[in-house]
Amino acid sequence: MADLSFWSGGVAFAATFALFIAGIARAGVRDGSLPRAVTWTGLVLAAAGLLCLLAPVADGFGYLLPVVRFGGTIWLAFAAVLLTRTRSLTTKIDRGDE
């Protein structure tokens, strides 16, 4: 039961969260809505999250779990603020409200 808890709460969460971060970072690169430093940080966090899949096999990768969990949450909040500002700016320009 403890192994199932570790897999679902640790490794599986980190891997799926990494895919989520990678999708947002890739979209930010594609349309320029996020600065390059933010997108590259997101892609590095995503790579670390995918490396967490090796945590049950090699103990050294287990240290990446909290990095992805907490670092990814901070990155996600920061990216959300930037995307909200970018979205409201483009909406105002499209309407001519400048």
N, CA, C and O atoms as a Tinker XYZ file with bonds, in Angstrom:
   392  protein
     1  N      0.823000   -1.184000    0.000000    73     2
     2  CA     0.000000    0.000000    0.000000    64     1     3
     3  C      0.876000    1.260000    0.000000    63     2     4     5
     4  O      0.543000    2.255000   -0.644000    81     3
     5  N      1.977000    1.209000    0.714000    73     3     6
     6  CA     2.880000    2.358000    0.748000    64     5     7
     7  C      3.501000    2.613000   -0.623000    63     6     8     9
     8  O      3.699000    3.764000   -1.013000    81     7
     9  N      3.804000    1.549000   -1.347000    73     7    10
    10  CA     4.354000    1.720000   -2.696000    64     9    11
    11  C      3.336000    2.357000   -3.638000    63    10    12    13
    12  O      3.692000    3.205000   -4.456000    81    11
    13  N      2.082000    1.953000   -3.528000    73    11    14
    14  CA     1.036000    2.539000   -4.349000    64    13    15
    15  C      0.872000    4.019000   -4.035000    63    14    16    17
    16  O      0.678000    4.837000   -4.935000    81    15
    17  N      0.948000    4.351000   -2.776000    73    15    18
    18  CA     0.851000    5.758000   -2.362000    64    17    19
    19  C      2.022000    6.560000   -2.910000    63    18    20    21
    20  O      1.843000    7.685000   -3.378000    81    19
    21  N      3.218000    5.986000   -2.854000    73    19    22
    22  CA     4.389000    6.679000   -3.381000    64    21    23
    23  C      4.265000    6.890000   -4.884000    63    22    24    25
    24  O      4.555000    7.976000   -5.386000    81    23
    25  N      3.836000    5.859000   -5.604000    73    23    26
    26  CA     3.712000    5.970000   -7.051000    64    25    27
    27  C      2.669000    6.992000   -7.457000    63    26    28    29
    28  O      2.905000    7.799000   -8.357000    81    27
    29  N      1.510000    6.965000   -6.799000    73    27    30
    30  CA     0.438000    7.872000   -7.212000    64    29    31
    31  C      0.656000    9.293000   -6.723000    63    30    32    33
    32  O      0.345000   10.241000   -7.444000    81    31
    33  N      1.172000    9.462000   -5.540000    73    31    34
    34  CA     1.350000   10.799000   -4.992000    64    33    35
    35  C      2.670000   11.441000   -5.331000    63    34    36    37
    36  O      2.781000   12.667000   -5.310000    81    35
    37  N      3.665000   10.654000   -5.642000    73    35    38
    38  CA     4.986000   11.208000   -5.915000    64    37    39
    39  C      5.366000   11.142000   -7.379000    63    38    40    41
    40  O      5.408000   12.159000   -8.071000    81    39
    41  N      5.636000    9.958000   -7.834000    73    39    42
    42  CA     6.168000    9.770000   -9.182000    64    41    43
    43  C      5.133000   10.104000  -10.255000    63    42    44    45
    44  O      5.434000   10.828000  -11.204000    81    43
    45  N      3.938000    9.589000  -10.113000    73    43    46
    46  CA     2.911000    9.844000  -11.132000    64    45    47
    47  C      2.526000   11.320000  -11.161000    63    46    48    49
    48  O      2.327000   11.889000  -12.235000    81    47
    49  N      2.421000   11.938000   -9.991000    73    47    50
    50  CA     2.094000   13.361000   -9.961000    64    49    51
    51  C      3.189000   14.176000  -10.630000    63    50    52    53
    52  O      2.900000   15.059000  -11.438000    81    51
    53  N      4.445000   13.887000  -10.302000    73    51    54
    54  CA     5.555000   14.653000  -10.875000    64    53    55
    55  C      5.610000   14.504000  -12.392000    63    54    56    57
    56  O      5.877000   15.473000  -13.103000    81    55
    57  N      5.360000   13.301000  -12.885000    73    55    58
    58  CA     5.422000   13.071000  -14.334000    64    57    59
    59  C      4.274000   13.777000  -15.057000    63    58    60    61
    60  O      4.494000   14.408000  -16.090000    81    59
    61  N      3.065000   13.679000  -14.531000    73    59    62
    62  CA     1.943000   14.344000  -15.196000    64    61    63
    63  C      2.022000   15.862000  -15.046000    63    62    64    65
    64  O      1.652000   16.595000  -15.963000    81    63
    65  N      2.495000   16.332000  -13.908000    73    63    66
    66  CA     2.682000   17.772000  -13.712000    64    65    67
    67  C      3.765000   18.284000  -14.668000    63    66    68    69
    68  O      3.674000   19.405000  -15.169000    81    67
    69  N      4.780000   17.466000  -14.917000    73    67    70
    70  CA     5.832000   17.847000  -15.862000    64    69    71
    71  C      5.274000   17.995000  -17.272000    63    70    72    73
    72  O      5.655000   18.915000  -17.996000    81    71
    73  N      4.384000   17.106000  -17.663000    73    71    74
    74  CA     3.768000   17.224000  -18.983000    64    73    75
    75  C      2.901000   18.477000  -19.072000    63    74    76    77
    76  O      2.866000   19.139000  -20.109000    81    75
    77  N      2.206000   18.799000  -17.994000    73    75    78
    78  CA     1.389000   20.013000  -17.944000    64    77    79
    79  C      2.260000   21.257000  -18.091000    63    78    80    81
    80  O      1.941000   22.159000  -18.866000    81    79
    81  N      3.362000   21.301000  -17.341000    73    79    82
    82  CA     4.288000   22.434000  -17.414000    64    81    83
    83  C      4.906000   22.536000  -18.807000    63    82    84    85
    84  O      5.042000   23.630000  -19.355000    81    83
    85  N      5.276000   21.394000  -19.371000    73    83    86
    86  CA     5.878000   21.400000  -20.707000    64    85    87
    87  C      4.900000   21.946000  -21.749000    63    86    88    89
    88  O      5.305000   22.675000  -22.655000    81    87
    89  N      3.629000   21.602000  -21.629000    73    87    90
    90  CA     2.629000   22.119000  -22.562000    64    89    91
    91  C      2.476000   23.630000  -22.474000    63    90    92    93
    92  O      2.380000   24.310000  -23.496000    81    91
    93  N      2.455000   24.149000  -21.265000    73    91    94
    94  CA     2.334000   25.596000  -21.087000    64    93    95
    95  C      3.595000   26.297000  -21.579000    63    94    96    97
    96  O      3.508000   27.321000  -22.255000    81    95
    97  N      4.758000   25.759000  -21.249000    73    95    98
    98  CA     6.017000   26.372000  -21.672000    64    97    99
    99  C      6.155000   26.336000  -23.189000    63    98   100   101
   100  O      6.610000   27.307000  -23.794000    81    99
   101  N      5.769000   25.239000  -23.798000    73    99   102
   102  CA     5.858000   25.127000  -25.263000    64   101   103
   103  C      4.924000   26.130000  -25.941000    63   102   104   105
   104  O      5.289000   26.749000  -26.941000    81   103
   105  N      3.730000   26.285000  -25.398000    73   103   106
   106  CA     2.806000   27.276000  -25.955000    64   105   107
   107  C      3.350000   28.689000  -25.761000    63   106   108   109
   108  O      3.174000   29.545000  -26.628000    81   107
   109  N      4.006000   28.936000  -24.638000    73   107   110
   110  CA     4.609000   30.244000  -24.391000    64   109   111
   111  C      5.736000   30.552000  -25.349000    63   110   112   113
   112  O      5.922000   31.704000  -25.740000    81   111
   113  N      6.496000   29.532000  -25.735000    73   111   114
   114  CA     7.565000   29.713000  -26.718000    64   113   115
   115  C      6.963000   29.982000  -28.096000    63   114   116   117
   116  O      7.416000   30.864000  -28.825000    81   115
   117  N      5.945000   29.214000  -28.433000    73   115   118
   118  CA     5.359000   29.296000  -29.767000    64   117   119
   119  C      4.734000   30.658000  -30.065000    63   118   120   121
   120  O      4.967000   31.229000  -31.131000    81   119
   121  N      3.942000   31.179000  -29.128000    73   119   122
   122  CA     3.276000   32.443000  -29.433000    64   121   123
   123  C      3.889000   33.654000  -28.739000    63   122   124   125
   124  O      3.375000   34.766000  -28.864000    81   123
   125  N      4.973000   33.449000  -28.016000    73   123   126
   126  CA     5.692000   34.565000  -27.413000    64   125   127
   127  C      4.987000   35.203000  -26.226000    63   126   128   129
   128  O      5.308000   36.334000  -25.860000    81   127
   129  N      4.048000   34.515000  -25.625000    73   127   130
   130  CA     3.306000   35.096000  -24.506000    64   129   131
   131  C      4.074000   35.025000  -23.188000    63   130   132   133
   132  O      3.706000   35.695000  -22.223000    81   131
   133  N      5.126000   34.226000  -23.138000    73   131   134
   134  CA     5.974000   34.131000  -21.945000    64   133   135
   135  C      7.408000   34.506000  -22.319000    63   134   136   137
   136  O      7.858000   34.204000  -23.424000    81   135
   137  N      8.125000   35.160000  -21.408000    73   135   138
   138  CA     9.539000   35.452000  -21.680000    64   137   139
   139  C     10.350000   34.164000  -21.823000    63   138   140   141
   140  O      9.990000   33.121000  -21.277000    81   139
   141  N     11.438000   34.260000  -22.562000    73   139   142
   142  CA    12.266000   33.075000  -22.819000    64   141   143
   143  C     12.796000   32.437000  -21.544000    63   142   144   145
   144  O     12.856000   31.211000  -21.447000    81   143
   145  N     13.182000   33.248000  -20.567000    73   143   146
   146  CA    13.707000   32.687000  -19.316000    64   145   147
   147  C     12.644000   31.865000  -18.588000    63   146   148   149
   148  O     12.948000   30.828000  -17.998000    81   147
   149  N     11.421000   32.324000  -18.633000    73   147   150
   150  CA    10.331000   31.601000  -17.966000    64   149   151
   151  C     10.039000   30.294000  -18.698000    63   150   152   153
   152  O      9.819000   29.263000  -18.063000    81   151
   153  N     10.036000   30.333000  -20.018000    73   151   154
   154  CA     9.762000   29.112000  -20.769000    64   153   155
   155  C     10.871000   28.088000  -20.588000    63   154   156   157
   156  O     10.592000   26.898000  -20.442000    81   155
   157  N     12.119000   28.526000  -20.596000    73   155   158
   158  CA    13.218000   27.580000  -20.406000    64   157   159
   159  C     13.222000   27.004000  -18.997000    63   158   160   161
   160  O     13.545000   25.831000  -18.807000    81   159
   161  N     12.869000   27.814000  -18.015000    73   159   162
   162  CA    12.755000   27.293000  -16.649000    64   161   163
   163  C     11.665000   26.230000  -16.587000    63   162   164   165
   164  O     11.831000   25.197000  -15.937000    81   163
   165  N     10.562000   26.486000  -17.259000    73   163   166
   166  CA     9.485000   25.500000  -17.303000    64   165   167
   167  C      9.905000   24.208000  -17.984000    63   166   168   169
   168  O      9.551000   23.121000  -17.529000    81   167
   169  N     10.649000   24.322000  -19.058000    73   167   170
   170  CA    11.108000   23.118000  -19.752000    64   169   171
   171  C     12.123000   22.328000  -18.923000    63   170   172   173
   172  O     12.144000   21.099000  -18.975000    81   171
   173  N     12.955000   23.023000  -18.168000    73   171   174
   174  CA    13.902000   22.335000  -17.273000    64   173   175
   175  C     13.142000   21.621000  -16.161000    63   174   176   177
   176  O     13.468000   20.483000  -15.823000    81   175
   177  N     12.130000   22.279000  -15.587000    73   175   178
   178  CA    11.305000   21.630000  -14.566000    64   177   179
   179  C     10.573000   20.425000  -15.141000    63   178   180   181
   180  O     10.423000   19.408000  -14.465000    81   179
   181  N     10.120000   20.536000  -16.379000    73   179   182
   182  CA     9.445000   19.413000  -17.021000    64   181   183
   183  C     10.394000   18.237000  -17.218000    63   182   184   185
   184  O     10.016000   17.087000  -16.996000    81   183
   185  N     11.609000   18.518000  -17.628000    73   183   186
   186  CA    12.602000   17.446000  -17.790000    64   185   187
   187  C     12.905000   16.785000  -16.450000    63   186   188   189
   188  O     13.038000   15.564000  -16.371000    81   187
   189  N     13.014000   17.592000  -15.402000    73   187   190
   190  CA    13.250000   17.033000  -14.063000    64   189   191
   191  C     12.068000   16.172000  -13.624000    63   190   192   193
   192  O     12.254000   15.133000  -12.990000    81   191
   193  N     10.859000   16.604000  -13.961000    73   191   194
   194  CA     9.688000   15.811000  -13.611000    64   193   195
   195  C      9.646000   14.474000  -14.321000    63   194   196   197
   196  O      9.226000   13.471000  -13.743000    81   195
   197  N     10.076000   14.457000  -15.563000    73   195   198
   198  CA    10.112000   13.181000  -16.275000    64   197   199
   199  C     11.229000   12.278000  -15.759000    63   198   200   201
   200  O     11.107000   11.054000  -15.798000    81   199
   201  N     12.305000   12.872000  -15.282000    73   199   202
   202  CA    13.369000   12.075000  -14.673000    64   201   203
   203  C     12.920000   11.447000  -13.363000    63   202   204   205
   204  O     13.512000   10.467000  -12.909000    81   203
   205  N     11.883000   11.999000  -12.754000    73   203   206
   206  CA    11.349000   11.432000  -11.510000    64   205   207
   207  C     10.789000   10.031000  -11.723000    63   206   208   209
   208  O     10.625000    9.274000  -10.766000    81   207
   209  N     10.494000    9.684000  -12.970000    73   207   210
   210  CA    10.023000    8.327000  -13.241000    64   209   211
   211  C     11.075000    7.283000  -12.885000    63   210   212   213
   212  O     10.755000    6.110000  -12.690000    81   211
   213  N     12.319000    7.710000  -12.801000    73   211   214
   214  CA    13.399000    6.796000  -12.439000    64   213   215
   215  C     13.602000    6.690000  -10.929000    63   214   216   217
   216  O     14.468000    5.938000  -10.484000    81   215
   217  N     12.834000    7.415000  -10.142000    73   215   218
   218  CA    13.010000    7.435000   -8.687000    64   217   219
   219  C     12.851000    6.059000   -8.036000    63   218   220   221
   220  O     13.615000    5.742000   -7.124000    81   219
   221  N     11.897000    5.228000   -8.460000    73   219   222
   222  CA    11.807000    3.903000   -7.826000    64   221   223
   223  C     12.975000    2.984000   -8.156000    63   222   224   225
   224  O     13.260000    2.046000   -7.411000    81   223
   225  N     13.650000    3.249000   -9.269000    73   223   226
   226  CA    14.759000    2.401000   -9.693000    64   225   227
   227  C     16.077000    2.881000   -9.090000    63   226   228   229
   228  O     16.880000    2.076000   -8.616000    81   227
   229  N     16.293000    4.185000   -9.110000    73   227   230
   230  CA    17.536000    4.764000   -8.593000    64   229   231
   231  C     17.183000    5.818000   -7.544000    63   230   232   233
   232  O     16.404000    6.732000   -7.812000    81   231
   233  N     17.750000    5.686000   -6.375000    73   231   234
   234  CA    17.410000    6.575000   -5.264000    64   233   235
   235  C     17.786000    8.032000   -5.515000    63   234   236   237
   236  O     17.157000    8.924000   -4.945000    81   235
   237  N     18.759000    8.294000   -6.323000    73   235   238
   238  CA    19.216000    9.656000   -6.555000    64   237   239
   239  C     18.179000   10.554000   -7.207000    63   238   240   241
   240  O     18.236000   11.773000   -7.047000    81   239
   241  N     17.235000    9.980000   -7.936000    73   239   242
   242  CA    16.219000   10.780000   -8.616000    64   241   243
   243  C     15.060000   11.164000   -7.699000    63   242   244   245
   244  O     14.230000   11.996000   -8.064000    81   243
   245  N     15.001000   10.573000   -6.530000    73   243   246
   246  CA    13.943000   10.896000   -5.580000    64   245   247
   247  C     14.015000   12.321000   -5.074000    63   246   248   249
   248  O     13.005000   12.883000   -4.650000    81   247
   249  N     15.193000   12.908000   -5.112000    73   247   250
   250  CA    15.345000   14.288000   -4.657000    64   249   251
   251  C     14.704000   15.290000   -5.617000    63   250   252   253
   252  O     14.476000   16.443000   -5.251000    81   251
   253  N     14.421000   14.862000   -6.815000    73   251   254
   254  CA    13.774000   15.755000   -7.782000    64   253   255
   255  C     12.269000   15.902000   -7.527000    63   254   256   257
   256  O     11.653000   16.852000   -8.013000    81   255
   257  N     11.679000   14.985000   -6.781000    73   255   258
   258  CA    10.237000   15.048000   -6.532000    64   257   259
   259  C      9.808000   16.357000   -5.874000    63   258   260   261
   260  O      8.896000   17.006000   -6.386000    81   259
   261  N     10.423000   16.779000   -4.760000    73   259   262
   262  CA    10.003000   18.068000   -4.192000    64   261   263
   263  C     10.396000   19.262000   -5.060000    63   262   264   265
   264  O      9.726000   20.295000   -5.031000    81   263
   265  N     11.470000   19.128000   -5.825000    73   263   266
   266  CA    11.867000   20.219000   -6.725000    64   265   267
   267  C     10.772000   20.457000   -7.757000    63   266   268   269
   268  O     10.389000   21.597000   -8.019000    81   267
   269  N     10.275000   19.378000   -8.336000    73   267   270
   270  CA     9.226000   19.497000   -9.342000    64   269   271
   271  C      7.918000   19.937000   -8.703000    63   270   272   273
   272  O      7.207000   20.776000   -9.256000    81   271
   273  N      7.598000   19.380000   -7.551000    73   271   274
   274  CA     6.320000   19.706000   -6.922000    64   273   275
   275  C      6.261000   21.176000   -6.506000    63   274   276   277
   276  O      5.323000   21.883000   -6.875000    81   275
   277  N      7.239000   21.635000   -5.752000    73   275   278
   278  CA     7.193000   23.006000   -5.242000    64   277   279
   279  C      7.686000   24.018000   -6.284000    63   278   280   281
   280  O      7.094000   25.085000   -6.442000    81   279
   281  N      8.753000   23.685000   -6.982000    73   279   282
   282  CA     9.238000   24.571000   -8.038000    64   281   283
   283  C      8.225000   24.727000   -9.158000    63   282   284   285
   284  O      8.049000   25.819000   -9.697000    81   283
   285  N      7.556000   23.630000   -9.508000    73   283   286
   286  CA     6.542000   23.685000  -10.541000    64   285   287
   287  C      5.327000   24.503000  -10.129000    63   286   288   289
   288  O      4.738000   25.204000  -10.952000    81   287
   289  N      4.957000   24.415000   -8.870000    73   287   290
   290  CA     3.828000   25.211000   -8.380000    64   289   291
   291  C      4.149000   26.700000   -8.424000    63   290   292   293
   292  O      3.315000   27.512000   -8.824000    81   291
   293  N      5.349000   27.048000   -8.015000    73   291   294
   294  CA     5.778000   28.453000   -8.066000    64   293   295
   295  C      5.849000   28.918000   -9.519000    63   294   296   297
   296  O      5.403000   30.018000   -9.845000    81   295
   297  N      6.408000   28.081000  -10.387000    73   295   298
   298  CA     6.500000   28.433000  -11.803000    64   297   299
   299  C      5.110000   28.612000  -12.407000    63   298   300   301
   300  O      4.881000   29.541000  -13.182000    81   299
   301  N      4.192000   27.729000  -12.055000    73   299   302
   302  CA     2.839000   27.797000  -12.593000    64   301   303
   303  C      2.133000   29.081000  -12.166000    63   302   304   305
   304  O      1.447000   29.709000  -12.973000    81   303
   305  N      2.297000   29.470000  -10.918000    73   303   306
   306  CA     1.690000   30.716000  -10.444000    64   305   307
   307  C      2.290000   31.920000  -11.164000    63   306   308   309
   308  O      1.567000   32.834000  -11.561000    81   307
   309  N      3.600000   31.921000  -11.330000    73   307   310
   310  CA     4.280000   33.017000  -12.018000    64   309   311
   311  C      3.849000   33.093000  -13.480000    63   310   312   313
   312  O      3.587000   34.178000  -13.999000    81   311
   313  N      3.779000   31.946000  -14.137000    73   311   314
   314  CA     3.361000   31.919000  -15.539000    64   313   315
   315  C      1.908000   32.357000  -15.681000    63   314   316   317
   316  O      1.555000   33.017000  -16.659000    81   315
   317  N      1.074000   32.003000  -14.733000    73   315   318
   318  CA    -0.335000   32.411000  -14.793000    64   317   319
   319  C     -0.470000   33.923000  -14.715000    63   318   320   321
   320  O     -1.275000   34.514000  -15.434000    81   319
   321  N      0.312000   34.552000  -13.846000    73   319   322
   322  CA     0.273000   36.012000  -13.749000    64   321   323
   323  C      0.746000   36.634000  -15.053000    63   322   324   325
   324  O      0.124000   37.571000  -15.553000    81   323
   325  N      1.836000   36.125000  -15.609000    73   323   326
   326  CA     2.348000   36.675000  -16.872000    64   325   327
   327  C      1.365000   36.464000  -18.024000    63   326   328   329
   328  O      1.176000   37.357000  -18.849000    81   327
   329  N      0.749000   35.304000  -18.082000    73   327   330
   330  CA    -0.209000   35.037000  -19.156000    64   329   331
   331  C     -1.460000   35.902000  -19.011000    63   330   332   333
   332  O     -2.039000   36.329000  -20.009000    81   331
   333  N     -1.869000   36.155000  -17.793000    73   331   334
   334  CA    -3.026000   37.018000  -17.576000    64   333   335
   335  C     -2.729000   38.437000  -18.029000    63   334   336   337
   336  O     -3.569000   39.073000  -18.664000    81   335
   337  N     -1.548000   38.937000  -17.711000    73   335   338
   338  CA    -1.167000   40.282000  -18.140000    64   337   339
   339  C     -1.034000   40.355000  -19.652000    63   338   340   341
   340  O     -1.465000   41.332000  -20.264000    81   339
   341  N     -0.451000   39.344000  -20.256000    73   339   342
   342  CA    -0.294000   39.324000  -21.710000    64   341   343
   343  C     -1.657000   39.258000  -22.385000    63   342   344   345
   344  O     -1.889000   39.937000  -23.385000    81   343
   345  N     -2.541000   38.461000  -21.855000    73   343   346
   346  CA    -3.879000   38.301000  -22.441000    64   345   347
   347  C     -4.668000   39.600000  -22.356000    63   346   348   349
   348  O     -5.324000   39.989000  -23.322000    81   347
   349  N     -4.614000   40.273000  -21.213000    73   347   350
   350  CA    -5.383000   41.515000  -21.078000    64   349   351
   351  C     -4.800000   42.617000  -21.967000    63   350   352   353
   352  O     -5.545000   43.456000  -22.473000    81   351
   353  N     -3.488000   42.624000  -22.162000    73   351   354
   354  CA    -2.864000   43.615000  -23.032000    64   353   355
   355  C     -3.279000   43.404000  -24.476000    63   354   356   357
   356  O     -3.609000   44.370000  -25.163000    81   355
   357  N     -3.271000   42.164000  -24.956000    73   355   358
   358  CA    -3.648000   41.907000  -26.344000    64   357   359
   359  C     -5.127000   42.150000  -26.560000    63   358   360   361
   360  O     -5.527000   42.573000  -27.645000    81   359
   361  N     -5.943000   41.895000  -25.561000    73   359   362
   362  CA    -7.371000   42.158000  -25.694000    64   361   363
   363  C     -7.631000   43.654000  -25.820000    63   362   364   365
   364  O     -8.463000   44.072000  -26.625000    81   363
   365  N     -6.929000   44.463000  -25.033000    73   363   366
   366  CA    -7.095000   45.913000  -25.114000    64   365   367
   367  C     -6.626000   46.448000  -26.459000    63   366   368   369
   368  O     -7.256000   47.342000  -27.024000    81   367
   369  N     -5.537000   45.914000  -26.971000    73   367   370
   370  CA    -5.018000   46.373000  -28.256000    64   369   371
   371  C     -5.990000   45.980000  -29.381000    63   370   372   373
   372  O     -6.228000   46.767000  -30.297000    81   371
   373  N     -6.550000   44.762000  -29.309000    73   371   374
   374  CA    -7.508000   44.322000  -30.331000    64   373   375
   375  C     -8.750000   45.205000  -30.346000    63   374   376   377
   376  O     -9.304000   45.476000  -31.411000    81   375
   377  N     -9.191000   45.657000  -29.172000    73   375   378
   378  CA   -10.367000   46.501000  -29.094000    64   377   379
   379  C    -10.054000   47.971000  -29.364000    63   378   380   381
   380  O    -10.962000   48.759000  -29.630000    81   379
   381  N     -8.784000   48.343000  -29.296000    73   379   382
   382  CA    -8.383000   49.716000  -29.505000    64   381   383
   383  C     -8.499000   50.560000  -28.256000    63   382   384   385
   384  O     -8.619000   51.781000  -28.359000    81   383
   385  N     -8.467000   49.950000  -27.067000    73   383   386
   386  CA    -8.623000   50.679000  -25.802000    64   385   387
   387  C     -7.337000   51.316000  -25.309000    63   386   388   389
   388  O     -7.399000   52.226000  -24.483000    81   387
   389  N     -6.221000   50.898000  -25.759000    73   387   390
   390  CA    -4.905000   51.340000  -25.313000    64   389   391
   391  C     -5.065000   52.440000  -24.333000    63   390   392
   392  O     -4.074000   52.964000  -23.826000    81   391
